[in-house]
Amino acid sequence: MSHADTRDLQLRGLAELLLLEQRLRRAGGVDALLFTAINDLGMIVPMDSGLIWLDRTGGGRVAAVAGLPEPVRDAPFTVFARRLGEHLHRQALAGRKAGKPATDYPVSAATLPPALATDWADFLPAHAVWLPLAITLDGKPGGGVEGPVLGGMLVGRAAPWRDEERRLLARAAEAATHALDRLTMRRRPTALRGLRLGLVAALLGGAAAAAMFIPVTWSALAPAELKAADSTVVRAPLEGVIGEVAIQPNQSVHPGELLLRLDDSALRTKLDAAIQGLDIARAEFRQAQQTAMRDNEAASRYAVLNARVAQAAAEVTYLEELLERIAVRADRAGIVLVPNFPEMLGKPVRLGERLLTIADPSAVEIEAWLPVEDSLPLAPGAPLSLYLNIAPDEVLHGTVRDIDYQAQLSPANILAFRVIADLDETATLPRIGLRGTTRLQGDDVPLYFLIFRRPWAAIRPWLGF
């Protein structure tokens, strides 16, 4: 071969090497990169066979074989190549510990142990080159003494390898190492890097531990409602049925104004019968009074008939008083709070049953129900914030006035403590009956207390202390 032909081959090999580096950089994954690296290597230099072996925890693996889409795991060639790769990898690591650079070196049956040399001729050609996939500490390929070795490439053919071909193979191995390292982001920390990571971890751990002792306000959320602080309950004056409702919900009323009226038909029937009974008793009494002077028997009945007249008169008076009480009137000024207003008309009521409430609209308080599992120490004067459902972007402030010492079922059927709070002065007084969520604030506690309070409360009974 002439000098010009040799030079053309070298230029062609360099061009193919540049194209291979470009394809390696564009590989979309590790498998695609390894397949490209071992199969396109034949475009740079003539070769008969090739494989890539990668190191991993617990033993290496044959990652790619020239001419195959993927290695067959249990095939005889794959088993032999795995053993061969482990041996060559150990040999490369031993050379690096001795200070030798991680460069390519020839491999043949003569350089292998008997166990591997026996099977060499069955699977590989006579001449091969082992190319360690080594990186340096700064991430650049080149086989630095202290750099990690990711694995190696084994390329074989029947003819011996020339020096210029081995240089091209070494360059291709460096390109594959660089691409593989960048793709897998595999790094072994240096002593300085490990020190930095340890220092950062120590600083973060110290900051987290210090943050656990930052004082924060112990708070809890509870459903709340605006209630009337000054109100009067109107109850049924007698047993009966509501026959007339003269007011509307939230209507302003004045003292003496009619609120509702009970049905008077039954009372009037009883009153008519009582009046007739009184008339009869009076007639019998007058008759006995007229005949008492000449009839001893009529004189003896005089006292009984007189008592009967008094009894009948008392019954009439009692029924007339009941008729006056069927008209329920307001005894104070305020607004009317009526639960279940549409059901009031025609509703049967018992004596003393709650009918409605008359409240002062200028006296409003907060009633909150603090669930037992969220309870926290509260004292009179503790601050709270109320977020109404109709205006979640606004906040009302208040102070706790009273809290029950015994939990009870809330209107939502949840075991909770009832909390009463006074509302701070506001420019616009909110309407009674509005609902929302209140944030109750207790004392300042360390952050770790809020984080671990519930888990500790859950596991403490199981620990026994």
VORO-598360 format. One record per residue (C-alpha): x, y, z; residue in three letters. Coordinates in pm, 1 decimal, decimal comma. Layout:
         X         Y         Z  code
         X         Y         Z   ALA
...
***
This chain:
         X         Y         Z  code
       0,0       0,0       0,0   MET
     141,8     338,7    -103,2   SER
     191,5     629,8     128,1   HIS
     -95,8     818,2     -32,9   ALA
    -335,2     527,1      21,0   ASP
    -229,6     502,6     384,4   THR
    -290,7     872,5     430,8   ARG
    -635,1     845,0     270,0   ASP
    -726,2     565,0     507,8   LEU
    -613,5     772,2     806,0   GLN
    -815,6    1071,7     693,0   LEU
   -1118,7     852,5     634,1   ARG
   -1075,9     705,9     981,9   GLY
   -1053,7    1052,7    1138,8   LEU
   -1367,4    1162,3     956,3   ALA
   -1557,8     856,8    1074,2   GLU
   -1428,8     921,3    1427,8   LEU
   -1570,5    1273,3    1421,2   LEU
   -1903,9    1140,8    1296,9   LEU
   -1904,8     876,7    1571,4   LEU
   -1847,4    1141,8    1838,2   GLU
   -2140,7    1337,7    1698,4   GLN
   -2369,5    1031,2    1705,5   ARG
   -2262,8     953,8    2062,0   LEU
   -2348,7    1304,4    2177,7   ARG
   -2695,1    1272,6    2022,0   ARG
   -2773,3     933,2    2178,5   ALA
   -3104,1     938,2    2360,8   GLY
   -3016,5     680,7    2626,0   GLY
   -2749,9     452,3    2766,0   VAL
   -2854,1     150,2    2558,9   ASP
   -2861,0     353,3    2236,1   ALA
   -2522,6     504,6    2317,1   LEU
   -2356,7     167,8    2382,7   LEU
   -2510,6      12,7    2069,4   PHE
   -2382,3     301,6    1856,9   THR
   -2036,6     296,9    2015,4   ALA
   -1962,6     -73,7    1951,2   ILE
   -2139,2    -114,4    1614,4   ASN
   -2017,3     207,3    1447,4   ASP
   -1661,0     143,2    1559,1   LEU
   -1613,7     -77,4    1252,1   GLY
   -1652,0     230,7    1030,1   MET
   -1331,5     373,0    1180,1   ILE
   -1108,8      64,2    1173,4   VAL
   -1171,7    -286,5    1035,6   PRO
   -1284,9    -526,0    1313,0   MET
   -1439,4    -871,5    1338,1   ASP
   -1601,1    -859,7    1683,0   SER
   -1651,9    -625,9    1973,0   GLY
   -1829,5    -589,9    2306,5   LEU
   -1874,3    -340,1    2590,0   ILE
   -1852,9    -450,9    2952,0   TRP
   -1974,2    -219,8    3232,6   LEU
   -1890,3    -237,9    3600,7   ASP
   -2170,8    -242,2    3854,9   ARG
   -2228,9    -334,3    4219,2   THR
   -2228,0    -709,2    4266,9   GLY
   -2048,6    -784,6    3936,7   GLY
   -2021,0    -653,2    3584,4   GLY
   -2242,0    -710,8    3283,3   ARG
   -2205,9    -732,6    2908,5   VAL
   -2391,0    -419,7    2798,8   ALA
   -2351,6    -438,1    2419,4   ALA
   -2223,1    -682,2    2153,2   VAL
   -2136,1    -585,2    1796,6   ALA
   -2389,0    -715,6    1547,0   GLY
   -2662,6    -788,0    1806,6   LEU
   -2954,9    -564,3    1909,8   PRO
   -2889,3    -665,8    2270,0   GLU
   -2680,9    -936,4    2441,0   PRO
   -2840,8   -1273,5    2516,0   VAL
   -2792,5   -1302,0    2889,5   ARG
   -2734,3   -1677,3    2926,7   ASP
   -2566,7   -1741,8    2589,6   ALA
   -2220,3   -1910,7    2610,2   PRO
   -2052,9   -1609,7    2447,2   PHE
   -2214,4   -1370,6    2696,3   THR
   -2108,8   -1583,2    2994,2   VAL
   -1749,5   -1598,7    2862,2   PHE
   -1745,2   -1225,5    2783,5   ALA
   -1866,9   -1142,7    3135,1   ARG
   -1586,0   -1347,1    3292,5   ARG
   -1333,3   -1196,4    3052,8   LEU
   -1451,2    -840,9    3122,4   GLY
   -1427,3    -889,4    3498,8   GLU
   -1070,6   -1018,3    3463,4   HIS
    -958,8    -735,1    3235,8   LEU
   -1130,4    -478,3    3458,1   HIS
    -948,9    -605,7    3767,5   ARG
    -624,2    -601,0    3570,3   GLN
    -685,7    -238,0    3467,2   ALA
    -763,5    -133,1    3826,1   LEU
    -447,4    -302,6    3949,2   ALA
    -242,7    -111,4    3691,0   GLY
    -401,3     218,9    3798,3   ARG
    -313,1     152,2    4161,7   LYS
      43,6      92,6    4048,1   ALA
      43,8     435,1    3880,9   GLY
       6,5     316,9    3524,1   LYS
    -219,6     525,8    3297,0   PRO
    -548,9     371,6    3188,8   ALA
    -469,0     319,0    2822,7   THR
    -542,9      51,2    2569,6   ASP
    -340,8    -269,3    2567,8   TYR
    -348,2    -581,6    2352,7   PRO
    -523,4    -898,8    2470,7   VAL
    -477,5   -1252,7    2340,5   SER
    -503,2   -1606,2    2466,0   ALA
    -136,9   -1589,1    2569,4   ALA
    -202,1   -1299,8    2812,8   THR
    -497,5   -1466,2    2988,0   LEU
    -527,1   -1722,6    3267,1   PRO
    -573,0   -2084,6    3153,0   PRO
    -943,0   -2085,6    3244,9   ALA
   -1006,1   -1802,3    2997,3   LEU
    -739,3   -1886,7    2742,2   ALA
    -896,8   -2230,3    2681,2   THR
   -1222,8   -2075,5    2552,5   ASP
   -1066,4   -1779,1    2371,8   TRP
   -1042,9   -1943,9    2029,6   ALA
   -1409,9   -2051,3    2046,1   ASP
   -1542,9   -1697,5    2076,2   PHE
   -1286,0   -1435,6    1977,2   LEU
   -1025,5   -1383,7    1699,2   PRO
    -653,1   -1402,2    1764,1   ALA
    -581,6   -1031,8    1820,9   HIS
    -787,3    -802,1    2049,8   ALA
    -752,0    -466,3    2225,4   VAL
    -898,3    -378,6    2566,0   TRP
    -998,2     -12,2    2596,1   LEU
   -1079,5      96,2    2956,6   PRO
   -1369,4     342,1    2988,5   LEU
   -1199,9     569,8    3243,0   ALA
   -1271,8     930,3    3347,6   ILE
   -1065,5    1177,5    3544,3   THR
   -1161,9    1368,3    3856,5   LEU
   -1263,0    1677,4    3663,1   ASP
   -1501,9    1475,7    3448,5   GLY
   -1286,4    1480,4    3137,0   LYS
   -1190,5    1151,7    2973,3   PRO
    -829,1    1066,1    2952,8   GLY
    -761,0     797,7    3207,0   GLY
    -643,3    1001,3    3504,1   GLY
    -482,7     788,9    3771,8   VAL
    -748,6     865,8    4029,6   GLU
   -1045,6     864,0    3795,1   GLY
   -1314,6     594,5    3813,5   PRO
   -1326,6     318,5    3551,3   VAL
   -1678,5     259,4    3420,1   LEU
   -1589,7     -54,8    3227,9   GLY
   -1418,5    -135,7    2902,4   GLY
   -1449,0    -205,8    2528,8   MET
   -1298,2    -518,8    2372,4   LEU
   -1234,1    -508,0    1994,8   VAL
   -1092,0    -808,3    1808,1   GLY
    -991,6    -921,9    1459,8   ARG
    -768,1   -1179,3    1291,4   ALA
    -498,6    -933,4    1176,9   ALA
    -266,8    -756,6    1418,0   PRO
    -346,4    -397,5    1518,0   TRP
    -134,3    -111,6    1392,6   ARG
     -35,8     178,3    1616,5   ASP
    -241,4     438,4    1427,1   GLU
    -549,3     213,0    1453,6   GLU
    -504,7     174,2    1827,6   ARG
    -481,6     553,1    1860,8   ARG
    -813,5     588,6    1676,8   LEU
    -969,4     321,5    1901,3   LEU
    -839,5     496,5    2212,3   ALA
    -991,0     824,1    2091,0   ARG
   -1325,4     653,1    2022,8   ALA
   -1317,1     496,8    2371,4   ALA
   -1257,7     840,4    2525,5   GLU
   -1555,9     982,8    2335,3   ALA
   -1777,5     692,9    2448,5   ALA
   -1659,7     739,0    2809,7   THR
   -1736,3    1109,1    2803,4   HIS
   -2083,7    1056,5    2657,2   ALA
   -2162,9     771,4    2896,8   LEU
   -2045,0     971,0    3195,9   ASP
   -2253,5    1272,4    3101,3   ARG
   -2557,9    1059,7    3026,1   LEU
   -2555,3     860,6    3347,8   THR
   -2424,3    1149,7    3562,8   MET
   -2209,7     902,1    3744,3   ARG
   -1959,0    1062,3    3979,1   ARG
   -1740,0     942,4    4258,5   ARG
   -1689,1    1219,4    4511,1   PRO
   -1335,8    1327,1    4577,6   THR
   -1204,8    1389,9    4926,1   ALA
   -1259,3    1763,9    4887,1   LEU
   -1601,2    1716,9    4739,2   ARG
   -1691,3    1474,1    5015,0   GLY
   -1575,3    1726,5    5272,0   LEU
   -1788,2    1993,5    5110,7   ARG
   -2091,2    1767,5    5101,2   LEU
   -2035,6    1673,8    5463,8   GLY
   -2001,9    2037,9    5560,9   LEU
   -2319,6    2130,2    5372,6   VAL
   -2505,1    1839,3    5531,3   ALA
   -2380,9    1942,8    5876,7   ALA
   -2487,4    2302,8    5820,3   LEU
   -2830,1    2197,2    5693,9   LEU
   -2872,2    1958,1    5984,5   GLY
   -2769,9    2225,2    6233,9   GLY
   -3004,1    2476,9    6076,7   ALA
   -3290,5    2226,6    6086,6   ALA
   -3216,5    2143,8    6450,9   ALA
   -3201,3    2512,3    6541,1   ALA
   -3525,8    2576,1    6353,8   ALA
   -3699,0    2319,9    6574,1   MET
   -3660,1    2561,8    6868,0   PHE
   -3802,0    2864,4    6691,2   ILE
   -4099,3    2989,3    6895,9   PRO
   -4427,1    2979,5    6705,4   VAL
   -4781,4    3054,2    6812,6   THR
   -4985,3    2749,4    6905,8   TRP
   -5312,0    2792,8    6720,5   SER
   -5613,5    2589,6    6613,4   ALA
   -5904,0    2631,7    6371,9   LEU
   -6265,2    2590,4    6479,2   ALA
   -6605,8    2652,2    6317,3   PRO
   -6772,5    2963,5    6454,3   ALA
   -7093,5    3164,3    6434,0   GLU
   -7189,3    3518,2    6527,2   LEU
   -7439,9    3506,2    6812,9   LYS
   -7642,9    3768,8    6998,6   ALA
   -7467,5    3877,3    7316,7   ALA
   -7785,6    4040,7    7458,7   ASP
   -8101,1    3846,2    7379,6   SER
   -8433,1    3739,8    7529,4   THR
   -8596,4    3404,8    7461,6   VAL
   -8969,8    3414,3    7392,8   VAL
   -9144,6    3096,9    7508,8   ARG
   -9496,0    2956,7    7463,0   ALA
   -9727,7    3098,3    7734,2   PRO
   -9953,8    2792,6    7720,8   LEU
  -10005,8    2471,3    7527,8   GLU
  -10169,4    2509,4    7190,8   GLY
  -10122,0    2558,2    6817,6   VAL
   -9972,0    2867,1    6652,2   ILE
  -10256,5    3023,9    6456,1   GLY
  -10099,5    3350,6    6339,3   GLU
   -9744,4    3478,4    6283,2   VAL
   -9720,8    3856,0    6271,2   ALA
   -9346,1    3900,7    6216,0   ILE
   -9073,0    3809,2    5967,9   GLN
   -8722,7    3679,6    6041,1   PRO
   -8472,9    3953,8    6137,6   ASN
   -8755,9    4206,1    6167,6   GLN
   -8709,5    4493,5    6412,1   SER
   -8978,4    4503,9    6680,9   VAL
   -9071,7    4737,3    6964,8   HIS
   -9202,5    4662,8    7316,5   PRO
   -9565,3    4550,3    7307,8   GLY
   -9564,9    4470,2    6935,6   GLU
   -9754,1    4152,5    6842,4   LEU
   -9524,5    3862,1    6751,8   LEU
   -9762,5    3571,0    6707,7   LEU
  -10097,6    3444,5    6827,4   ARG
  -10203,5    3096,6    6933,0   LEU
  -10524,9    2945,0    6799,6   ASP
  -10809,8    3038,7    7037,9   ASP
  -11089,8    2814,9    6908,8   SER
  -11047,9    2549,4    7179,4   ALA
  -11021,2    2807,2    7458,6   LEU
  -11328,0    2998,7    7337,9   ARG
  -11531,2    2676,4    7331,3   THR
  -11424,6    2603,3    7687,5   LYS
  -11500,3    2964,0    7787,4   LEU
  -11853,0    2949,2    7638,7   ASP
  -11921,1    2627,0    7826,8   ALA
  -11780,8    2778,8    8146,8   ALA
  -12001,5    3090,1    8109,8   ILE
  -12309,9    2871,4    8063,5   GLN
  -12212,4    2670,6    8369,5   GLY
  -12174,4    2995,8    8567,7   LEU
  -12519,8    3114,4    8457,1   ASP
  -12672,4    2782,9    8564,0   ILE
  -12496,1    2793,1    8899,2   ALA
  -12616,4    3149,4    8963,3   ARG
  -12975,6    3058,0    8871,1   ALA
  -12972,4    2762,1    9109,9   GLU
  -12822,2    2982,6    9381,7   PHE
  -13095,3    3251,5    9339,6   ARG
  -13366,7    2988,1    9347,2   GLN
  -13231,5    2838,4    9666,4   ALA
  -13195,2    3187,7    9813,2   GLN
  -13567,0    3262,5    9748,4   GLN
  -13696,9    2937,1    9899,2   THR
  -13454,5    2915,0   10191,0   ALA
  -13695,6    3097,9   10432,0   MET
  -13968,6    2837,4   10398,6   ARG
  -13781,4    2528,0   10285,5   ASP
  -13522,7    2386,1   10522,9   ASN
  -13377,2    2159,7   10252,4   GLU
  -13313,6    2460,9   10020,7   ALA
  -13150,5    2643,3   10312,0   ALA
  -12910,0    2351,1   10360,6   SER
  -12808,8    2368,9    9990,8   ARG
  -12742,6    2743,0   10006,1   TYR
  -12376,5    2717,1   10100,2   ALA
  -12305,8    2445,5    9842,5   VAL
  -12463,3    2640,8    9559,4   LEU
  -12278,6    2956,5    9662,5   ASN
  -11945,7    2767,7    9642,5   ALA
  -12045,1    2625,0    9305,8   ARG
  -12106,7    2978,7    9174,3   VAL
  -11765,0    3088,8    9298,9   ALA
  -11598,5    2787,0    9133,1   GLN
  -11770,5    2852,4    8800,7   ALA
  -11677,6    3221,5    8816,6   ALA
  -11312,4    3132,5    8885,3   ALA
  -11305,4    2897,3    8586,2   GLU
  -11446,0    3169,9    8360,4   VAL
  -11186,3    3417,2    8488,5   THR
  -10903,8    3164,5    8429,3   TYR
  -11014,2    3096,0    8072,8   LEU
  -11043,3    3469,9    8001,7   GLU
  -10687,7    3518,1    8128,0   GLU
  -10568,8    3236,0    7900,1   LEU
  -10738,1    3404,2    7604,8   LEU
  -10546,5    3721,2    7683,7   GLU
  -10218,1    3527,0    7690,5   ARG
  -10258,4    3367,8    7346,3   ILE
  -10132,6    3694,4    7193,2   ALA
   -9751,8    3683,7    7233,8   VAL
   -9600,5    4032,3    7235,6   ARG
   -9246,1    4166,8    7248,4   ALA
   -9126,4    4274,0    7589,5   ASP
   -8820,5    4459,1    7452,1   ARG
   -8684,9    4620,1    7138,1   ALA
   -8459,6    4429,6    6900,9   GLY
   -8459,4    4202,0    6599,7   ILE
   -8648,7    3874,9    6581,2   VAL
   -8447,1    3555,3    6534,9   LEU
   -8677,6    3271,5    6431,5   VAL
   -8554,5    2915,1    6373,4   PRO
   -8750,8    2723,1    6109,4   ASN
   -8976,6    3016,0    6028,9   PHE
   -9169,5    2844,8    5743,5   PRO
   -9281,7    2571,4    5984,8   GLU
   -9411,3    2801,7    6259,4   MET
   -9767,1    2849,7    6137,1   LEU
   -9980,1    2557,6    6259,2   GLY
   -9704,6    2414,8    6476,9   LYS
   -9824,3    2261,0    6806,7   PRO
   -9630,0    2390,9    7106,0   VAL
   -9600,0    2299,6    7472,7   ARG
   -9603,7    2529,8    7771,2   LEU
   -9261,0    2694,8    7801,3   GLY
   -9137,6    2578,7    7459,8   GLU
   -8889,6    2814,1    7289,8   ARG
   -9053,4    3003,3    7005,3   LEU
   -8809,7    3275,2    6901,1   LEU
   -8544,0    3517,0    7026,4   THR
   -8536,2    3895,0    7042,3   ILE
   -8178,3    4018,8    7024,9   ALA
   -7999,5    4350,1    7035,0   ASP
   -7833,6    4383,6    6689,8   PRO
   -7558,7    4604,8    6832,6   SER
   -7437,3    4337,5    7076,7   ALA
   -7262,7    4055,2    6886,5   VAL
   -7035,7    3778,2    7019,4   GLU
   -6850,6    3484,2    6865,5   ILE
   -6944,2    3126,8    6947,9   GLU
   -6680,2    2871,8    6840,4   ALA
   -6662,8    2495,7    6883,9   TRP
   -6304,3    2377,9    6937,9   LEU
   -6271,3    2002,6    6860,5   PRO
   -6123,3    1794,2    7139,9   VAL
   -5835,2    1666,4    6924,6   GLU
   -5735,0    2027,6    6844,6   ASP
   -5775,4    2164,9    7195,1   SER
   -5508,9    2393,7    7334,7   LEU
   -5467,9    2589,8    7659,7   PRO
   -5679,0    2903,7    7636,6   LEU
   -5731,0    3172,9    7897,4   ALA
   -5975,1    3464,4    7904,1   PRO
   -5831,6    3741,1    7693,0   GLY
   -5665,2    3510,8    7439,6   ALA
   -5679,8    3660,7    7087,5   PRO
   -5864,6    3503,9    6797,5   LEU
   -5939,3    3583,2    6435,8   SER
   -6265,2    3513,6    6252,5   LEU
   -6287,6    3454,6    5877,5   TYR
   -6648,4    3472,5    5760,2   LEU
   -6761,9    3248,7    5476,2   ASN
   -6919,6    3540,6    5290,4   ILE
   -6598,5    3749,3    5313,0   ALA
   -6294,0    3519,3    5334,5   PRO
   -6060,0    3806,3    5242,8   ASP
   -6159,2    4002,3    5553,8   GLU
   -6076,9    3918,9    5913,0   VAL
   -6253,3    4006,8    6238,0   LEU
   -6062,5    4011,1    6564,1   HIS
   -6179,4    3930,7    6913,4   GLY
   -6079,3    3803,8    7256,8   THR
   -6187,1    3490,4    7440,3   VAL
   -6431,9    3555,6    7723,9   ARG
   -6522,1    3207,0    7835,3   ASP
   -6447,7    2844,7    7746,8   ILE
   -6628,5    2536,1    7874,1   ASP
   -6430,3    2299,2    8092,3   TYR
   -6632,4    2000,3    7974,0   GLN
   -6664,8    1896,0    7611,6   ALA
   -7008,0    1846,7    7459,3   GLN
   -7160,3    1766,1    7123,8   LEU
   -7154,5    2065,5    6893,3   SER
   -7432,8    2145,2    6643,0   PRO
   -7221,7    1951,4    6390,6   ALA
   -7236,1    1647,5    6623,8   ASN
   -6863,9    1672,1    6707,6   ILE
   -6726,7    1645,8    7060,3   LEU
   -6587,9    1993,1    7122,8   ALA
   -6537,5    2272,2    7375,5   PHE
   -6768,1    2573,9    7346,3   ARG
   -6577,0    2901,4    7329,6   VAL
   -6739,8    3243,8    7370,9   ILE
   -6545,1    3550,7    7258,0   ALA
   -6610,6    3923,2    7245,9   ASP
   -6583,7    4092,1    6908,5   LEU
   -6353,9    4392,5    6881,0   ASP
   -6503,8    4720,1    6765,6   GLU
   -6540,8    4742,3    6390,1   THR
   -6659,7    5012,5    6154,5   ALA
   -6933,4    4787,0    6015,3   THR
   -7094,4    4552,1    6264,1   LEU
   -7150,2    4204,6    6109,2   PRO
   -7494,3    4049,8    6104,6   ARG
   -7596,7    3796,7    6366,0   ILE
   -7607,0    3442,2    6229,0   GLY
   -7309,4    3463,4    5991,3   LEU
   -7077,1    3163,4    6000,3   ARG
   -6708,0    3113,9    5936,0   GLY
   -6384,8    2974,6    6073,6   THR
   -6201,3    3112,9    6371,7   THR
   -5830,7    3083,5    6448,4   ARG
   -5771,9    3052,7    6821,1   LEU
   -5426,4    3154,7    6941,2   GLN
   -5254,1    3017,5    7249,6   GLY
   -4906,3    3060,0    7392,0   ASP
   -4578,8    3043,9    7198,8   ASP
   -4424,8    2695,1    7182,2   VAL
   -4116,3    2549,7    7005,8   PRO
   -4168,4    2439,7    6648,5   LEU
   -4079,8    2077,8    6729,9   TYR
   -4372,0    2067,0    6974,2   PHE
   -4626,1    2141,7    6701,2   LEU
   -4463,1    1896,3    6459,2   ILE
   -4433,5    1599,9    6695,4   PHE
   -4726,7    1664,9    6931,1   ARG
   -4979,4    1444,1    6755,7   ARG
   -4742,0    1158,2    6664,7   PRO
   -4612,9    1153,1    7021,4   TRP
   -4966,0    1153,3    7161,8   ALA
   -5053,4     859,2    6933,8   ALA
   -4754,3     639,0    7019,8   ILE
   -4717,4     727,3    7387,3   ARG
   -4993,6     489,7    7509,8   PRO
   -4817,9     205,7    7327,9   TRP
   -4483,3     289,8    7488,1   LEU
   -4626,5     280,2    7838,7   GLY
   -4486,2     607,3    7973,3   PHE
***
